[in-house]
């Protein structure tokens, strides 16, 4: 009882008024590591670890927000599929923090078992994925995935007596949609648009196949971005997209980059 009475007397500094007349766009917690469950096309569910940022807007007359309430709220969403609950979470953030706006940024690794192209040896590939959810004037959700691929330079192949420079390229796609889109769909779409895909385990027959496949399928970053964009155009479920390709050039002291954004 004595402890409870002491807690009741503690001042709530965050709730004090502020007189500087400066509203803040986003305040909250950032870089929180948290276990989450996401939908898996093959296995139903996949458990992973996310880095979560959670924000609300702060009116000009509030000194601060209650940071601990963000984390307390997350405790109610263990063992739940986050992609289906982001709207509910945003609503509760707004209500709990007495805010007009709420924002969620969730970055996580997604794992797919992938077979080598010749030997069929299976191993896990990890892909960096992202949920961006917000409520400002309306609820908004963006699904993002970054996929490492191979690009082989068409110009280098054309002008060289033998060989061609190739490198690892990261292709990032973000989409808004009106019907469900699997993470795996975007990964497959991206890998099929590049000179080749990456694998965790390759034996010599696999390495020969991957190398020759890339050589026979040269792509600039511009080619990759355009190929991905055309495939997204053919997906009626998608209403908006951004495609970026960032190639870590093997013979240049710079990266090659291309980007396109479109509302369908």
C-alpha positions as CSV (number, residue, x, y, z in Angstrom):
1,X,0.0,0.0,0.0
2,X,2.9,2.4,0.8
3,X,4.4,1.7,-2.6
4,X,1.1,2.4,-4.4
5,X,0.7,5.7,-2.5
6,X,4.2,6.7,-3.5
7,X,3.4,6.0,-7.2
8,X,0.3,8.2,-7.0
9,X,2.3,11.1,-5.9
10,X,4.9,10.9,-8.8
11,X,4.5,13.9,-11.2
12,X,3.6,13.3,-14.8
13,X,6.0,15.7,-16.5
14,X,5.1,14.6,-20.0
15,X,1.5,15.9,-19.6
16,X,2.6,19.4,-18.6
17,X,1.6,22.1,-21.1
18,X,4.2,23.6,-23.5
19,X,4.1,27.2,-24.5
20,X,6.6,27.3,-27.4
21,X,3.9,26.8,-30.0
22,X,5.8,24.1,-32.0
23,X,3.8,21.1,-33.0
24,X,5.9,17.9,-33.7
25,X,5.2,15.7,-36.7
26,X,6.5,12.5,-35.0
27,X,7.5,11.5,-31.5
28,X,7.9,7.9,-30.2
29,X,10.2,5.0,-29.9
30,X,12.7,3.8,-32.5
31,X,14.9,0.8,-33.0
32,X,12.9,-1.5,-30.7
33,X,13.8,-5.2,-31.3
34,X,10.7,-7.4,-31.1
35,X,9.5,-10.9,-32.0
36,X,6.8,-10.9,-34.6
37,X,4.8,-13.5,-36.7
38,X,4.3,-12.9,-40.4
39,X,2.3,-14.9,-43.0
40,X,4.3,-17.5,-44.9
41,X,2.9,-18.7,-48.3
42,X,4.3,-22.2,-47.9
43,X,4.1,-22.8,-44.1
44,X,1.3,-20.6,-43.0
45,X,3.3,-18.6,-40.5
46,X,6.9,-17.6,-39.9
47,X,8.4,-16.2,-36.7
48,X,11.1,-13.6,-37.0
49,X,12.6,-10.6,-35.2
50,X,11.7,-7.1,-36.3
51,X,13.1,-3.6,-35.6
52,X,10.1,-1.4,-34.9
53,X,9.6,2.3,-34.9
54,X,6.3,3.7,-33.5
55,X,5.3,7.4,-33.6
56,X,2.5,9.8,-33.1
57,X,2.1,13.5,-33.7
58,X,2.4,15.8,-30.8
59,X,0.3,19.0,-30.6
60,X,2.0,22.3,-29.8
61,X,0.6,22.5,-26.3
62,X,1.8,19.1,-25.1
63,X,5.3,18.9,-23.7
64,X,5.9,15.2,-24.4
65,X,4.3,11.8,-25.0
66,X,4.3,8.6,-22.9
67,X,6.9,6.5,-24.5
68,X,6.3,3.4,-22.3
69,X,2.7,3.1,-23.6
70,X,4.0,2.2,-27.1
71,X,5.8,-0.8,-25.7
72,X,3.0,-1.8,-23.4
73,X,0.7,-1.9,-26.4
74,X,3.0,-4.3,-28.3
75,X,2.6,-6.9,-25.5
76,X,-1.0,-7.5,-26.7
77,X,0.2,-8.6,-30.1
78,X,2.3,-11.7,-29.5
79,X,1.7,-14.6,-31.8
80,X,-0.4,-12.6,-34.2
81,X,0.0,-12.0,-37.9
82,X,1.1,-8.4,-38.0
83,X,0.2,-7.8,-41.7
84,X,-3.4,-8.3,-40.7
85,X,-3.4,-6.3,-37.6
86,X,-1.6,-3.0,-38.4
87,X,-4.8,-1.1,-38.8
88,X,-6.0,-2.2,-35.4
89,X,-2.6,-1.4,-33.9
90,X,-2.6,2.1,-35.4
91,X,-6.1,2.7,-34.0
92,X,-5.0,1.7,-30.5
93,X,-1.8,3.8,-30.7
94,X,-3.9,6.9,-31.6
95,X,-6.4,6.1,-28.8
96,X,-3.8,5.3,-26.1
97,X,-1.6,8.3,-26.9
98,X,-4.5,10.6,-27.6
99,X,-3.1,11.5,-31.0
100,X,-4.6,12.3,-34.4
101,X,-1.8,10.5,-36.3
102,X,0.0,7.2,-35.8
103,X,2.9,5.6,-37.7
104,X,4.5,2.1,-37.7
105,X,7.7,1.1,-39.4
106,X,8.5,-2.6,-39.1
107,X,11.7,-4.0,-40.7
108,X,12.4,-7.8,-40.5
109,X,14.2,-10.7,-42.1
110,X,12.1,-13.1,-44.0
111,X,13.5,-16.6,-44.8
112,X,12.7,-18.8,-47.8
113,X,14.2,-22.3,-48.4
114,X,15.7,-22.1,-51.9
115,X,17.1,-25.0,-53.9
116,X,20.3,-24.7,-56.0
117,X,19.4,-24.8,-59.7
118,X,21.3,-28.0,-60.7
119,X,22.0,-30.1,-57.6
120,X,18.8,-29.1,-55.8
121,X,20.6,-28.6,-52.5
122,X,18.3,-26.6,-50.2
123,X,19.4,-23.7,-48.0
124,X,17.8,-20.6,-46.5
125,X,17.9,-17.2,-48.2
126,X,17.1,-14.2,-46.1
127,X,15.3,-11.1,-47.5
128,X,14.9,-7.7,-45.8
129,X,11.2,-6.8,-45.7
130,X,9.3,-3.8,-44.4
131,X,5.7,-2.9,-43.3
132,X,5.0,0.9,-43.4
133,X,1.7,1.6,-41.8
134,X,0.2,5.0,-40.9
135,X,-3.0,6.8,-40.1
136,X,-3.0,10.5,-41.0
137,X,-6.1,11.6,-42.9
138,X,-6.7,7.9,-43.7
139,X,-5.2,4.5,-43.1
140,X,-2.3,3.6,-45.3
141,X,-0.2,0.5,-45.7
142,X,2.9,-0.2,-47.8
143,X,4.6,-3.6,-48.2
144,X,8.3,-3.5,-49.1
145,X,11.0,-6.1,-49.9
146,X,14.7,-5.9,-50.8
147,X,16.2,-8.7,-52.9
148,X,19.8,-9.3,-53.8
149,X,20.3,-10.3,-57.4
150,X,23.0,-10.5,-60.1
151,X,23.4,-8.0,-62.9
152,X,25.8,-8.5,-65.8
153,X,26.6,-5.5,-67.9
154,X,25.4,-5.7,-71.5
155,X,27.9,-3.1,-72.6
156,X,30.8,-5.0,-71.0
157,X,29.7,-8.2,-72.7
158,X,29.4,-6.5,-76.1
159,X,32.8,-4.8,-76.2
160,X,34.9,-7.4,-74.5
161,X,36.7,-10.3,-76.3
162,X,35.8,-12.5,-73.4
163,X,34.0,-12.2,-70.1
164,X,31.8,-9.3,-68.8
165,X,31.7,-7.6,-65.4
166,X,28.9,-8.6,-63.1
167,X,28.0,-7.7,-59.6
168,X,25.5,-7.9,-56.8
169,X,22.5,-5.6,-57.1
170,X,19.9,-4.9,-54.5
171,X,16.4,-4.4,-55.9
172,X,13.8,-2.9,-53.6
173,X,10.1,-2.9,-54.3
174,X,7.4,-1.1,-52.3
175,X,3.7,-1.6,-53.1
176,X,0.2,-0.5,-52.1
177,X,-2.5,-2.9,-53.0
178,X,-6.3,-3.6,-52.6
179,X,-6.0,-7.4,-52.4
180,X,-3.5,-9.5,-50.6
181,X,0.1,-9.8,-52.0
182,X,2.5,-12.4,-50.8
183,X,6.1,-11.5,-50.0
184,X,7.1,-14.5,-52.0
185,X,5.4,-13.1,-55.1
186,X,7.5,-9.9,-55.0
187,X,10.7,-11.9,-54.4
188,X,10.0,-14.2,-57.4
189,X,9.1,-11.2,-59.6
190,X,12.3,-9.4,-58.8
191,X,14.6,-12.4,-59.2
192,X,13.1,-13.2,-62.6
193,X,13.8,-9.7,-63.8
194,X,17.5,-9.7,-63.1
195,X,20.5,-11.4,-64.8
196,X,20.2,-14.1,-62.1
197,X,19.4,-14.8,-58.5
198,X,21.5,-15.5,-55.4
199,X,21.8,-18.7,-53.4
200,X,23.2,-19.6,-50.1
201,X,24.8,-23.0,-51.2
202,X,26.2,-23.7,-54.7
203,X,28.2,-26.7,-55.8
204,X,30.3,-26.6,-58.9
205,X,27.5,-27.6,-61.3
206,X,25.3,-24.9,-59.7
207,X,28.0,-22.3,-60.0
208,X,28.5,-23.1,-63.7
209,X,24.8,-22.8,-64.3
210,X,24.4,-19.5,-62.4
211,X,27.5,-17.9,-64.1
212,X,26.4,-18.9,-67.6
213,X,22.8,-17.9,-67.0
214,X,23.8,-14.4,-66.0
215,X,26.2,-14.2,-69.0
216,X,23.3,-15.1,-71.3
217,X,21.0,-12.7,-69.6
218,X,22.8,-9.3,-69.4
219,X,20.9,-6.5,-67.7
220,X,21.6,-2.8,-66.9
221,X,19.9,-1.5,-63.7
222,X,17.6,0.4,-66.0
223,X,16.6,-3.0,-67.6
224,X,15.9,-4.5,-64.2
225,X,13.7,-1.7,-63.0
226,X,11.7,-1.6,-66.2
227,X,11.2,-5.4,-66.2
228,X,10.0,-5.3,-62.6
229,X,7.7,-2.3,-63.3
230,X,6.1,-4.0,-66.3
231,X,5.3,-7.1,-64.2
232,X,3.8,-4.9,-61.4
233,X,1.7,-3.2,-64.0
234,X,0.2,-6.6,-64.9
235,X,-0.8,-7.2,-61.3
236,X,-4.3,-5.7,-60.9
237,X,-4.1,-5.9,-57.1
238,X,-1.4,-3.4,-57.0
239,X,-2.4,0.3,-57.0
240,X,1.0,2.0,-56.5
241,X,4.6,1.0,-56.6
242,X,8.2,2.1,-56.2
243,X,11.1,0.1,-57.8
244,X,14.7,0.8,-57.0
245,X,17.9,-1.0,-58.2
246,X,21.2,-0.2,-56.5
247,X,24.1,-2.1,-58.1
248,X,27.5,-2.4,-56.3
249,X,29.6,-2.0,-59.4
250,X,32.6,-4.3,-59.6
251,X,34.8,-2.2,-61.9
252,X,33.6,1.3,-61.1
253,X,34.2,3.5,-58.0
254,X,30.4,4.1,-57.7
255,X,27.1,2.3,-57.6
256,X,24.7,2.3,-60.6
257,X,21.1,3.2,-59.6
258,X,17.7,3.4,-61.2
259,X,14.2,4.1,-59.8
260,X,10.6,4.4,-60.9
261,X,7.4,5.3,-59.0
262,X,3.9,5.1,-60.3
263,X,0.3,5.3,-59.1
264,X,-1.8,3.0,-61.2
